[in-house]
Structures are given as C-alpha cells and as structure tokens.
C-alpha cells in the first residue's frame, strides 16, 4: 500500500483505491462506453444499408451528440439533486432500451428518434458515472484513480468499435448492430451493482438557471475544451491527410496513441497527487500537444504520424486526468455533478467546433496551416496560466 507524508513529515498510509465500489464502477464504465462508442461507426453503416442519403446519415449522427451537449448542464443538476446512482441506472436503462429499437424498427424516422433518446441518456450517464467515481476515489489518490478511469474508457473505445466493425465486415451490418446493443444491455445490467457513497440532500434544492454552470470549473474546463478542439481536428483530418502526403500509416497512429494513453494517464495522475502546483505538468503537457501538431505541419516523412502519436499521447494523457481532478478539487462535493457537467459540456463544444473550423482553414489554405492554427487555443491557455489570468492548477495540499 502506498505511503504519503503528513505536514510533520511522518509517514501516513494512503487510503485504498481499488475498493469494491471503484472496481464495479470501472466494469460498468467499460460496458457503457464500449457500447456507445461502437455505435458511432456502426450507425452510419446501418443507415447506408437502409439506402439513406448522406444528409440523413449526418442528421442521424448529429442528433445524438447535439442533444447530449444541450442537456448536459441539466443532467449535472439532476445528479446533485437526486443522487448519482439513480440517474446512472435510469439513463443506462434508457440507453439500452432505445438501442433495442434501432434494429426492431428499421426505418429512418424511428432510427433518428431512438438516437435522440440515446442522446438524452448519454448526456446523463456520462455525468452520473464520472461524478459517482469522483465520490468513491480517495482525495489523496484522485489523480491516479481518474487516470485509470480514463484508461478503461479508452480501452473500451478501442476494443468495442474494432470488434463491431470486424463483425460488420465478416457478416451483415445487422449482426454488428445486435452485438453493440448487447454490450449496451450488459452495461445497463452492470450499473445495478454499482454502489453510491454520496449522501443526497434531505430536501430537493430549488432549480436555478445559474446553478447549471459551476463557475469554479470553468478555467480547467477551458483547458479541456482547447485540447478537444485539437483532438476533433486531428481524428477527422489525419486519415485524409495520410492519403495526400507521405506521413505514415493512420491505423498505426491511432494504435500507438491509444496504447500510450493507457500507460501515461495513471502515471501522470499518480504524480499529480503528490504536488500542489499542477502547472508543472499541465504547461509542458499542452506544449507537447502543440508540438505534435507543429510536427504534422512541418514534416512529411513515413515516421511523422508515429512520432506525433507519441508526443500527442504524452501531452494529452498527462493533462486530461489533471483537468478532471482540478474540476473536483475547486468545487464543493455537493456541486460535483454540475462541475463535471460544465467540464463535459466544454469538452463536447471543443470537439464539435474542431472539425468545421479547422476544415474551413484546410479548404482555404492547406493541411499544414490547419495543424498550425489548431494549436492557437492551447497557446492561449498557456499564456493565461503563465500570466496569471487564470490558474486552473491552484489547489491546496
């Protein structure tokens, strides 16, 4: 078991991380995120199989994330008011039931409706799961615990879509859809075994519009949004760029990136638990991400994508767990639902804005210019922290 030092320099035993509640939350997370992420590539294929147009494919894909982004702040308030587990169970069950409707009513309008319902459920299930895990992770090991959570979600997001696409390639798309739905049902079953430690308020707090956003979470959430802005552009345009320039294999790029994230996130989180000035990690991490896109802009070699994957994973994997930790450390526990919803909403907005904004830059100039421009939000964050405009690392140990 890990040891830490108290203020007098004496050794104290760190509280356990791998409790039953924590392990069960990770298992549920793996199933929930695996099912949701696997639907992202399968739904467009399924819609095409129904002989729909490109516009319909876009609407079907967009309605899911659009609804999730709009409703996320409201689900944060619900999680704080009614408890984490209740909202998690209800939203996971809704996601699974709506998923069952996808193959049973094989028509476009029902398909869009069920994806709309899944968007509602997704806005709640991520907020509830993230907040419940924050409750069960000891404060002294928060960075490490969140690092493992991120790694599990990353693993699920890599395995489940790959398995679904493999089934779709070997069999028919409908079998892949049923496979993904089965994962969602398994996730809905798993959440019933998740334990909650949060004590709900004795009386329901009054709804107020200003309580949908947790102001203390805005600074670290902005850092997260800047990273997701870059992320959205990279994952969208790197495969296309690889067809035009000799920069390497995009499949290897995503494989290296995913594997490195799984290793870096817990290590960076564990290190962050021992320091109070998180800028020691955040600023170099953001510079690594900026450096990765600048390498993409400047170099055209067969090793470019592999080197960028390593550099990008180093930065992204180091900063992301810290941002999530800071969101919790800067807000009271009874507002963690709203704080997480604020962070997740900013992340979604960054992810949504990245592809269209950077796509406009690429279409009017070039891919290298687009990569260079994508780093601007990161530089704004770094400048803000260095100049003291905002301090997302300011915590007390």
N, C-alpha and C positions, 0 to 999 in steps of 0.2 A: 504493500500500500504506500502511496506517495506521502511524503512529509513536506510540511511548509514551515515557515518561521513566523512566530508572533512578533509583536513590537519590541519585546525584550530580548529577542534573539533566540528564544527557546524553540525547540522542535515541537510541532503540533501535528497530529495525524489528520491528513486531509480527508474530508468526508467521501464515502464511496460514490463512484459514478455509475457503475454497472448494476444498478438496482433492478428489481423485477419490473417496476413501473417504467424505467428507462428502456429496458430491453423490449418490453411489449410495445412501447411507442415506436421503436425503430422497426419492428416487424410490421406493424400496421402501416407505417410510412412507406416501407418498401413496396407493399402491395398497392397502396393508394397511388403513389407516384408512378409506379410501373404501369398500372392500368391507364392512367391519364395521359402519360407521355406516349404510350404505344398507340393511342387513338389519333395522335396528331398526324403521323404519316399514313395511317390506315383509312381514316375518314375520307381524305381526298381520293384515294384509290377506289373506295366504295362508291363515292358519288359519281366518279367517272364510269364505274360499272353500271350505274343506273342511267347512263347516257345523258348526263347533265352537262351544262356549258361551263366554261371557265369562270364566268361570273358567279354561277351557282356554287361552284367549288369555293370561291373566295368568300362568299356570304356564309356558307356553312362553317368554314374555318374561322372567320372573323367574329361570328356571333358568340362563340364560346369565350374567347378572351375578352371581347368587348363587354359582355355582361359581367364577367369576373372583375374587371377593372372598376366598373361603375359601382358595383355593390360592395367592394372590399371594405371601404370605411364603415359601412353599416354593419357588416359582419363582425368587425372589431368591437363595436359597441355591444353587440349581442353576446360575444364571447365573455366580455367583462361582466355583463348583467346576469346572464343565465348559466354561466359556467362553461368550461372548456369541453368536457366530455359530452354533455348534452348536445351542443352544437356540432361536435365532431361526429357523433353517432348519426344524428339526423341528416347531416349533409352527405356523409359517406353512403348511407342507405339511399338517399335521393339520387346520388350519382350512379349507383349500381342499378336502381330501378329504371332510370332514364336510359341507361345503356342497354338494358334488355329491350327497350322499344326500338332501338336502331335497326336490328335485323327483322323484327317482327312486323314492322310497318315500313316496307321498303318503297317509300315514295319520298319525294324531295321535301314537301312541306312538313310532314311528320318528322323527317330527319332533322330539319332546321329547328323544329320545336323541341325535340329531345336534346339537341346540342345546347339550346337555350337553357333548358332545365339543368343540364350538366354544368353550364357556366355559372348558374346561381349556386349550385352545390360546391363547385370548385372554389368560388370566392370565399366560402365559409370553411371548407375542410382544411385548406392550407393555413388560414389564420388560426383556427382552433388547434390544429396539430402543432404548429410552431409555438403557440403560447403554452399549450399543455407541457410540451417538452421543456420549455423555459422554467416551468414550475418544478419539475422533478429533477432538473440538473442542479447540483450544488453550486452556490455562487462562487466558491473558490475554484471550481473546475468548469466554469461556464464556457470559456473559450474552447477548451478541449471537447466538452460534450457537444457543443454546437458544430464543431469540426467533424465529429463522427456522424452527426445527423446529416450534414451536407454531403458527406461521402456516401452514405447509404442512399440518399436521394439521387446522387449522381450515378451510382451503380445501377439502381432501378431504371433510371432514364436511359442507360446504355443497353442493358440486357433486354428489357421488355420490348422496345421498338425493334431491335435487331431480330428477336425471336418471332415477332409478329410478321415482319417483312419476309423472313425466311419461309414461314408457313404460307404467306400470300404468294411467294414465288414458286413453291413446290405444289401447292394445292390451289383452291379458289379463294378469292378475297373474303368470301363469307365465312370460311373456316378461320381465317385470321381474325376476323371481327369477333367471332364467338370466343376465340382464345383470349382476346383482350377483355371482353366482357366478363369472362370467368375470373380474370385477375381482379377486376373491379368488385365483383361479388365477394371474392376472398378478402379483399381489403375491407369491405363493409362488415364482414363477419369478424375480422381481426380487431376492429375498433371496440367491439363489445367487451373485449378482455383488457382494454387499456384502463389504467387506474388514474384517478384525478386526486391531486393534493390541494387544489385551490379551494378556498372557502368562499362561497358565494355571499354577496351582501344579504343581510337579513331583509331588507326592503329593496324593491326594484328601483334603481336610480332613474330620475327623470331624464327623458330624451332631450338632448340639446344639440343643435347643429354643430356648435363649436367643439363639442366633445368627440366628434367623429375623427378629428385630427389631433394627434398628440404632438404638440409643438416641440417638446424636448427631443423627439426622434427625427426631426426634420434635417438636422445637419448630417448625421450619419446616413440618413435615407437618401440625401442628395448625392453623397459619395457612391452609394449603391446604384442610384439611377445613372450616374455617369459611366460606371462600369458596364451596366446592362445596355447602355446606348452603343458602346463599342462592341459588346457581345452580339447584339442583334445584327449589326452590320457585318461582323466577321462571319458568323454562321450562315448568313444569307449569301454573301458575295464571294467567299473563298472558293467554294466549288466551281462557280462560274469563272472566276479569275484563273483557276488552275487549268481551264480549258483554253485560255488565251495566252497565258505566259507559262514558261517552264519553271514553276516554283515548287514542284513536288506533288506528292500524292495526297489529296484531301482526306481520303479514308485513313491514312496513316496519321495525318494531322489530328483528326478528332480522336483517334485511339490513344495517341501519346498524351494529348491534352486530358482526356478522361482518367487515364491511369495515374498521371502525375497529380491530378486534383485529389484523388483518393488518399494519396500519401501526404500531400502538403497540408491539407486542411486541418487534420487533427494535430499535426506537429506545430503549425502556426498558432492554433488555438491554445495548445498547452503552454507555449511560450508566452502568449499574451496574458495568461493567468498570473504570471509572475511579475509583470511590470505594470506601472500606472500610466506611463506616457505611451499610449498606443501609436502615436505618430512615428515612433521608432520603426514600426512595422508598416503602417499604412502608407507613409510617403514613399519609401522605397518600393512598396508593392505597386502603387499607382505608376511609379516611374517604369517599373518592369512592363506593365501593360502598355504604356505609351511607347516604350522602346520596341515592344513586339510589333505594333502597327507601323512604326517607322522603318523597321527592318523589312516588313512587307512592301512598304512604299519604295524602298531604296534598292533592294537586291532581287535579282532574278536568277536563282540557282536551284538545283534539284534538292538542296538541303534547306532551302528557305523555310518551307512550311514546318519541317520538323523542329528547327531551331525556334521558330515563332511559337510553336505549341509549348515548348519547354519554358520559354520566357513568359508567355501569357499565363500558363498554369501557375508559375511561381508567383506572379503578381495577383492573379485572380484568387487563387487558393489561399494566399496569405491574408488578403484584405477582407474577403467575404465573411468568414467566421467572426472577425473582429467587429465588423459593422453590426452584425446581428447581436453580438454581446453588448456593444455600446448602446444600442437601442433600448435594451432591457435595463442596463445599469443607470441610464439617465432618466428613467421614468419609474413611478411607483408601481408596485406589483398589481394593484387593482386597475391599472391602466395599461397593462401589458398587451391586452387584446387590441386596443386602439393603437398602441405603439407599433406592434407588429403589422397591423393593417396599414398604417402610414408608410412603413418601410416597404411592404409588399406592393402597395399602390405605386409608389415611386419607382420601384423596380420594373413593374409592368409598363409604366409610362415610358421609361427609358428604353425598354425592349421594343415597345411599339413604335417609338419615334425613330429608332436607329435605322431600320431598313429604308423607309421612304426618304428620310432626309439625306442619308448617305447615297442612296440610289440616285437622287437628283444630282448630287455632286459628281457621281461617277458618269452619269449620262452627259453632263455638260463639260466635264474636264476629262478625268481618267481615273482608273482604279488606284494608282499610286497617290494621286491628290486626295482621293476619298479617304484612304487609310490615314494620311497625314492629318486631315481635317477631323477625323474621328477622335483624335487624341485631345482636342481642344477642351471638352468638358473635364477631362482628367487634370489638365493643366490648371483650369480654374479652381478645382478642388485643392490641388497642391498649393497654389498661390494663396487661397483663402486660409489654409491651415498655417502656412509659414508666416503670413502677415497678421494672423490672429483675428481675422474677420469672423471665423467660426472655428470651434475646437471640438470636433467630433470624438477626440480621444480623451477628453477631460473627465477622468474618473478618479476616485479615491480608493486606495488600497488599505 
